Amino acid sequence: MSKQKRGMFRRLLDAGRKMMGAPVTRHYPDPMIRSPEQQRRKKRTGGSGSRRFAVEAIKRWRYPKCEPGTIAFHDKCVLYYGRRKADQFARDYQHKDHLGNHDRRDRIPTEANFAAMTPWAWREA
């Protein structure tokens, strides 16, 4: 079955499950490429929570450190390699052999790897 047909089949099943009140499967697409400022932007709601919004904006101002094992590093891997490859990097980072040693850390991309390539969404097909 082609990918397109699998998607249509999944949507048909989900529609039936939703009508019966059962949980439906979720598909999370690759994130949109935006600047960190745009990612941090939050929709303002009314005037009642304006003080809270200002406090949260101050807390969220700095982007977290981009080190392997953090969500920022995972986001960067998704941007450059796509979601499936980023998930594989996360599994490789956590993997241990039978003695408990981390044995796949050499497979994790470094800053040099990121500098040598362009993000996957910016490449010409």
SVG drawing of the C-alpha trace seen along z (x, -y; Angstrom):
<svg xmlns="http://www.w3.org/2000/svg" viewBox="-20 -44 53 52">
<polyline fill="none" stroke="black" stroke-width="0.4" points="0.0,0.0 1.4,-3.4 2.1,-6.1 -0.8,-8.2 -3.3,-5.3 -2.0,-4.5 -2.8,-8.1 -6.3,-7.9 -6.9,-4.6 -5.8,-5.9 -8.0,-9.0 -11.0,-6.8 -10.3,-4.6 -9.9,-7.7 -13.2,-9.2 -15.0,-5.9 -13.2,-5.8 -14.1,-9.4 -17.7,-8.8 -17.8,-5.9 -16.0,-8.0 -12.7,-6.0 -9.3,-7.6 -7.8,-8.4 -4.3,-8.1 -2.2,-11.3 0.1,-12.3 2.6,-15.1 4.1,-16.6 7.6,-18.0 7.8,-21.5 7.6,-24.7 11.0,-26.4 10.8,-29.7 13.2,-31.9 13.5,-31.4 11.7,-34.7 8.8,-33.5 8.8,-30.2 8.6,-31.9 5.8,-34.2 2.6,-33.5 -0.9,-34.5 -2.1,-37.2 -5.5,-36.6 -7.6,-39.5 -6.4,-42.0 -6.8,-39.9 -3.6,-37.8 -1.3,-40.5 0.9,-40.6 1.2,-36.8 2.2,-37.0 4.9,-39.5 6.4,-37.3 6.3,-34.2 7.9,-36.1 10.8,-37.0 11.2,-33.4 11.2,-32.0 13.5,-34.6 16.7,-32.5 16.8,-29.4 18.0,-26.4 21.5,-25.0 21.9,-23.0 23.6,-19.9 22.9,-16.2 20.1,-14.8 18.3,-18.2 15.1,-19.2 16.9,-22.0 19.3,-19.6 16.4,-17.4 14.7,-20.3 17.9,-21.2 18.3,-17.6 14.7,-17.6 15.4,-20.9 18.5,-19.4 17.7,-15.7 13.9,-15.3 11.9,-13.7 12.8,-10.0 16.5,-10.6 16.3,-12.9 14.5,-10.1 17.3,-7.7 19.9,-10.1 18.0,-10.3 18.0,-6.5 21.7,-6.3 22.5,-8.9 20.7,-6.8 21.8,-3.4 24.0,-1.3 25.7,2.1 25.4,5.1 28.0,3.6 26.1,0.3 28.5,-1.8 27.2,-4.3 28.4,-2.8 26.7,-4.9 27.7,-8.4 30.0,-8.6 26.9,-8.5 25.6,-11.8 26.1,-14.8 28.5,-17.6 28.5,-21.3 30.8,-20.5 28.2,-18.2 25.5,-20.9 27.9,-23.6 28.7,-21.4 25.1,-21.0 21.9,-23.0 18.6,-22.1 16.6,-19.5 13.7,-21.8 16.0,-24.4 17.5,-21.9 16.5,-21.9 14.6,-18.7"/>
</svg>
